[in-house]
Amino acid sequence: MDSTPMPGRTPFLTLPQATLVRERFGTPCYVYDRAGLETAARQALALSAPFGFTLRYAMKANPSRGILTLFRDLGLHVDASSDHEVERALRAGFAPEAIQLTSQMPSSRLAEHVKRGILFNACSLHQLELFARVAPGGRLAVRMNPGLGSGSTKRTNTGGPASSFGIWHEYLGDVQKTAAKHGLTIRTLHSHIGSGTDPEVWKRVSGMTLDLAAALPDVTAVNLGGGFKVGRMPEEPTVDIADVGVHMRDGLVEFERRHGRALRLELEPGTYLVARAGAVVATCIDVVDTGRDGYCFAKLDTGMTEVTRPSLYGAQHPIDVLASGREAAEVVFVGPCCESGDILTPAPGDPEALAPRWVPRPRIGDLVVVGGAGAYCAAMSTINYNSYPQAPEVMLEPNGDLRLLRRRQSLEQVWMNEV
Ligand SMILES: Cc1ncc(COP(=O)(O)O)c(C=O)c1O
């Protein structure tokens, strides 16, 4: 079999492998690259912090058990964003102490979590009170909104006055009062200011978070969230994680010199660990155009149902038409949904504008691969819209084997809870 990498930008999948994915599992199908996942995890684990380091995987990015167990075996901990994710992490074999719950939704199982040893990160004053009720005298983390945020778009910005995430920094006094009243010990100070964060803003905010930690004498760790930018497209930059480490090393050493406290560092990336190690193998199902002054559209059997980010944020994903010897054409890729927003190639940051791509002119039946689909794709898909069943997930092993992680949903499963 020919093992030449594909002509495009999804380097982990060869043309014969993509063909095999279609034959064995049908399209659309998510494929994850074990080697790429391991490389990203090892790069992040290599970050050296002066007083200890914990790497949490923000499992909201991709909660597939196949990925969770891989990261568990590499020694990562987990950031869970709901009671349900806590349950999935436990089911994947994470020790309770390796799981921290950071949720917008107040937990309905807090007492149970505390008893099990799961760590809790209070994301509002209300959540802090709820924790105090079930675990007076307990230890926890507190998520603060340090007053500044940054994301790849406004919709992925989780810091600053326009964001509901975390406790507004000016309310630190209320946090201290509540903690004192109930004998709570705030061990970890947490902030996460967005996804696709500008690295300079991230660095500034890390300093602001350390300033908040200075006012909380029991804090022994700072968790600075995730948000590390990953270039899915060639023109998009990727954060140098080692540079983040150097910056934090300086900040933590300086903090220790000034305040006499050696803080452990925690980071909880999602995107950085999984984004580029995922792709969706799809089929071109139709080609239409709107005349000489219009557009050429390639309709795929994947779109917002598997890769929602372009229609939601105007996010960019590489798209490869696996065909050779064709003339190039300017093409808008769209999904199969009866929704004009089901577009895979919007303009960057503008989901309402079309941005055609130069690709080999697609034909019906062509294999097409959408890259950069490891993070917030399977996890955030609009499954079952137009009653399309949820797509399967497959792990590409380093020896080339394709291992099924999750079957395609059956049609019966789409309606099975209807009464
Ligand atoms: C609390 C928290 N931590 C970590 C992350 C991971 O962010 P990213 O995938 O940008 O690294 C998120 C994402 O929204 C988050 O909400």
The ligand as a Tripos MOL2 file, in Angstrom:
@<TRIPOS>MOLECULE
LIG
   16    16     1     0     0
SMALL
NO_CHARGES

@<TRIPOS>ATOM
      1 C1        -11.8170   26.1490   33.1290 C.3       1 LIG1
      2 C2        -11.1850   25.7950   31.8410 C.ar      1 LIG1
      3 N1         -9.9510   25.2830   31.8360 N.ar      1 LIG1
      4 C3         -9.3320   24.9210   30.6910 C.ar      1 LIG1
      5 C4         -9.9510   25.0770   29.4730 C.ar      1 LIG1
      6 C5         -9.2230   24.6540   28.2330 C.3       1 LIG1
      7 O1         -9.0580   25.6600   27.3130 O.3       1 LIG1
      8 P1         -8.2610   25.3960   25.9660 P.3       1 LIG1
      9 O2         -8.9400   24.2770   25.2730 O.co2     1 LIG1
     10 O3         -8.3430   26.6720   25.2280 O.co2     1 LIG1
     11 O4         -6.8730   25.0440   26.3680 O.co2     1 LIG1
     12 C6        -11.2380   25.6250   29.4250 C.ar      1 LIG1
     13 C7        -11.9280   25.8260   28.1450 C.2       1 LIG1
     14 O5        -12.9170   26.4340   27.9780 O.2       1 LIG1
     15 C8        -11.8710   25.9810   30.6440 C.ar      1 LIG1
     16 O6        -13.1070   26.4770   30.6460 O.3       1 LIG1
@<TRIPOS>BOND
     1     1     2 1
     2     2     3 ar
     3     2    15 ar
     4     3     4 ar
     5     4     5 ar
     6     5     6 1
     7     5    12 ar
     8     6     7 1
     9     7     8 1
    10     8     9 2
    11     8    10 1
    12     8    11 1
    13    12    13 1
    14    12    15 ar
    15    13    14 2
    16    15    16 1
@<TRIPOS>SUBSTRUCTURE
     1 LIG1         1 GROUP 0 **** ****
